[in-house]
Amino acid sequence: MTATKSPDACATKDDVRAEIDRIDHALLALFAERHQYVTRMAQIKTDPHEARDPARIEAVIAKVRDRSLALDLDEDQAELVWRTLIDWNINYEKGIIAARRRG
């Protein structure tokens, strides 16, 4: 992996792209780690309806929006990403739980 450069230190498009690629690699590693916990949660839950917890979802979204503001990131964009991630995780959990109950 290449050395980290600040955005201001990037002089070319290739410099910027290299940093974006570095960040994308780190994000994928974090998503993979998160996915392991989602899988474990699906193993712990016993009913597919448990996969959707509206109060928990809204609490997570509120935290994401607050943290986004603190990081000078558009909170609507962050919310969209997290809602998409949460929806995917819910469907994944439901599938795991339903398959276990059938099996």
N, C-alpha and C positions, 0 to 999 in steps of 0.2 A: 504494500500500500504506500502511496506517495505521502510526502510530508504535507501537513495541513497548512494552508494559506488562508489568511483572512480575505473576505471579499475585496477589500481595498488593495490587497497585495496581488490580486489576480490581474495580470496585464493583458491577457489574451483570452479569446473564447475557449481555447484548449485548457488554459488554467482553470477557468470557471467550470468547464465540463468535468475536469478531473476531480474537482472538489465536490461537485454534485454527485458524481459516481461514487466517491468515497462515502458521502452521506447516505446515498441509496443503499450501499452495501451494509452500513451500520443499521439503517432502518429495517432492512430485511432480516438481519440477525435478531433485532428486537421483536419484530413481528413473529418470527419463528419461536422465540422464547415465550412470547405471550400465548401463542397457539398451544404450547405444551400445557399451560395452565388452563386454557379453555377446555382442552381435552380432558384434563383431570377433573374439572368441574362437571363435565358431562358424565364422567364415571361415577361421581358422587351423587348427582341428582338422580331421582328415581322415576320422575314423571316428565314427559315431554313438555307439559305446560309450565313446568318450573323454569324452562329455558328463557322465557320472557318475564322479566321482573321490572315492570314500568317504573316503580320508585327508584330502583337501583340505576336503571338507564338514565333517568333524569338527573340523579345525583352525579353520575359520571359526566354527563354532558355539561352540567353546571361547573364542575371542576375543570373540564377541558376549556370551557369558555373563559373562566377566570384566569387560568394559567396562560391561555393564549394572549389575553390582554397584557399580562405581566411580561410576556416575551415579545410584545409588539408584533403579534401575528394576527391576521384577520380571524376573529372568533367565529364568524359564519363559515368560513372555509374549513377551519378545524372541526367545527361541529359536523359539517357534512361528511368529512373523512371518518370521524368517530361513529356517526350514525350508520354509515355504510359498513364499517368494521363490526359494529355491534349486531347489525342485522345479519351479516354473514355468520357471525359466531352463534347467534340464536338458531339459525337454520342448521348449522353444523351440530350443535348440541342436541337439538331435537332428533336429528338423524341417528346419532350415536345412541341416545336413550331409547328411541323406538326400536332400533335394531337389537339392542340388548334385551328389551322386553319380548321381542318376537322369538329370540334365539333361546 
